[in-house]
């Protein structure tokens, strides 16, 4: 796989289907004020955090119930018009763009926590509940939902993209933490998948089929999630390293030893510099690991000692520790503000994020060569990583008015993905395929596996109305 | 759901398709001595550990490579003849029976550990490798594969049935521990699913679709699994309780507190009595929990103290502890020998096993009423359970020559499943649907979800040749 020589693959294929006035009328008649065709509303629903552009959807339906979703899907289906589910709009890969036209189904008003089963460590929520909202609402139970992709994303959207983030190294991803779903299928029927039992061998794993299907098989209308007891003790630490390699090799050893670390995040020295400027911090301009340990007081102490020992072997120093929530928040400032600090470091820029994930032993190989290439390119970038999972993100900071920069950045990403795949990794650890990685998916999974995905899609959505044009072309 | 009044639903529907002599000739020509039509071989491949019966397959192909599997599937497909994958034959639900005729593809000779990636905690094996074989072959790496369904099952079969067992409470099931697969599809093509990366959002989760698909979508020809460091410290304990309820309530509290217990198994007093007789043990004739703790020495100590405290609150006593492998094995004798001890307690009997799994808070409700019903029925039984997961098994010990007993036992199971479903549980925690639970699956998942499974099956296997007649009827 070589760097692209043209931009053609970077521009999404725009093939809007006709949206007949009869559909708009039917939606307005059924939904009244819950249906909007105002340009500003449509435009807001026709974009996400990616840098792609497409004409906005023809209408936005603000669903307030599963019935609303089902009716909207059925009406759209009668006219063979696409439907695109919308949560909070935090997708990074163009999932929300109406590349084949259609209507947006906004589920943000479906934001109720339906039932908390604290004694079973489960909760059932509507898809528009965000992860922060959930954790606030369940705080009194002593439980929490650990998946933290950074953005305060909707849980429906997180399920749809198989999201994960900083806590995944210990608690897994949406794949492991969704117990069951309610989904409106392409025919407008609501089905349930899974039960509240912790495990089951009852037939095909439809739950896992919908988790990560990016809205292409159905609209998620309820999510049942696993919760965890808030750890008795939580301890956070930051530690500087003489090189990215040293930080990564320390991480690899922590994981290989089976230390149940809850978070281990890398920030490179570029990003430390940006964060220092943005948040008025005085962090050493060196690559840094941010870590968190969850467990009993004795367990946390033991983990922390082990990790400190390993870090020291690799030249880690300037350890800072925090145990109270306030101190922990302060330590994590650098990580939480990295994106905004980076964006502000180059006024007017847009970030394109990479998302490769490789087996942990290959992390240094994958990362170090890509750092070298990024440095040589001259493109400013930030680098953060859920390194305990082998997952990291370069954020290339581009002048949106300079197509050359974009071409260079996409070339860097191409090389990075090719490298990750040659190291038995994946082109996307947690952001999804969307519009951006359709070509990479074929290289990664093989034509036969992608054809199997298409066969499933065609069988379950014969009119191709569920978020068409994402993951693969049909 | 009422107890059945006839046995009709217990007899699998036998609809053998014609196996043309041309296919047998083609198989013999392609496979030579690797293809057998000897009656004894066919009969051995036409049954499993279930109590169902069907005519044996027309031939058995002993595959030695993915190519062999692909060729066998392709040849069978040309004649629209079913193929049934066979590992070691330990299915409990009739998965291996040739209810629609066809040929058996025995993968037990595909028993190589292909690559151990100790530094990534992954291993790739052929499907005929058994779990014990795997653990023996990787012992020197300091890693182990935790999933332990009791039988020394093949890893391909364990993936196909989404198996779990005693360690699942801590390490998860095959759902969580399969990273990727190679599968021969209905068209005879080999595809790969997943990568060795720990997480991925790259398209539909085909890995999870095949895990638990019971051979109905393809034949698994390679499995990539997660491994874990052998814990620094392992400690085991047994503890007697005054009642099943006390043992179960202690377990519920352990789980709700988030204690990372590695195993917590229930044995009822019937079974203790059987094991005492079979293995010449002197265990108290009381319900018993068997537990195992994995971690650092301090962590294990801490877990054990917490659990001992909880157990004592519920009247747990007669604690016995073991830390060396030999002592642990001795303590676990009761659990390991439960099945055989039970079978021998009633010479000539056959066991029918239940497999419900419910949310942990519902475990006592589900279990205690069913114990009462089983006691009142007069049918001898044993009762063991992976209670930390809410999963347990009654084994009804039946006189195979007395249809009345079978009817009573199936009636007990019907009531138990109905109860588990009303408590938001599943009819099968780990054994799979097979022939036995097709009716239960519709009640559990709903007609719409089962129709979605059928739609996927039809799309991926249009000639219905992959282990047809299992999970659902088409």
Interface residues (C-beta under 8 A of the other chain):
Chain A: X117 X119 X120 X121 X122 X161 X162 X163 X164 X168 X172 X173 X175 X176 X185 X189 X190 X191 X192 X193 X195 X196 X197 X198 X199 X200 X201 X202 X203 X204 X205 X206 X208 X209 X211 X212 X213 X217 X228 X229 X231 X252 X255 X256 X257 X258 X295 X296 X298 X299 X302 X355 X357 X358 X359 X360 X361 X362 X389 X390 X391 X420 X421 X424 X425 X426 X427 X428 X429 X430 X431 X432 X433 X437 X440 X441 X444 X445 X446 X448 X449 X450 X452 X453 X455 X456 X458 X459 X460 X471 X472
Chain B: X117 X119 X120 X121 X122 X161 X162 X163 X164 X168 X172 X173 X175 X176 X185 X189 X190 X191 X192 X193 X195 X196 X197 X198 X199 X200 X201 X202 X203 X204 X205 X206 X208 X209 X211 X212 X213 X217 X228 X229 X231 X252 X255 X256 X257 X258 X295 X296 X298 X299 X302 X355 X357 X358 X359 X360 X361 X362 X389 X390 X391 X420 X421 X424 X425 X426 X427 X428 X429 X430 X431 X432 X433 X437 X440 X441 X444 X445 X446 X448 X449 X450 X452 X453 X455 X456 X458 X459 X460 X471 X472
